[in-house]
Amino acid sequence: MNAKWGSFVFGEHYRDPKVYAGNTSASPDPARIEASIAAINAFFRDLPKYTGLQPDRIVFTMDGFRYPDAANAGKGSYYDIMRTLFRKTAETLGYEVIDMDPLFFADFQLHGGRFEYPRDAHWNPTAHAMVAKAMLSSKLIGRLQCSLDNSCEGERGNDQASAEGRVPGQAAREPRPK
């Protein structure tokens, strides 16, 4: 979305990191945080009942700021606080969480490309490929593959996908020029 239309639709500060982070108000309003904590707790309380799955059968991929400068600008924002709380709660309860920010940051440093469409904040094919790679490298997929082919000697899936890695069949990306 260009600045003219973004300002028209969302107001003059629609890209200001002091006003917005993670496509939501950056203000860490205590009442909003309290309500959000209650929502996160209810979500994790009900998740096993609604899915019929135990925590070790679920993987969360967590979007983030995507770029180091945005993460620095968004420190302490509502979005930053909620991302941290969600991840820590999930991990404490035994869920696997793939935080895409470290992967996005590393890829951005190497290639300098964007992870969303020019007029839309949704993931573009690059970001989707990175998430697919990370999922294929997850502990859950490693355990499933291990049980399918009885190759459980050296357990795979203990680390997140590297930012330099790519999805099978995806062309290699060239590093950005220095």
Secondary structure by P-SEA (a helix, b strand, c coil): ccaaaaaaaccccccccccccccccccccaaaaaaaaaaaaaaaaccccccccccccccccccccccaaaaaaacccaaaaaaaaaaaaaaaabbbbbcaaaaaaaaaaaccccccccccccccaaaaaaaaaaaaacaaaaaaaaaacccccccccccccccccccccccccccccc
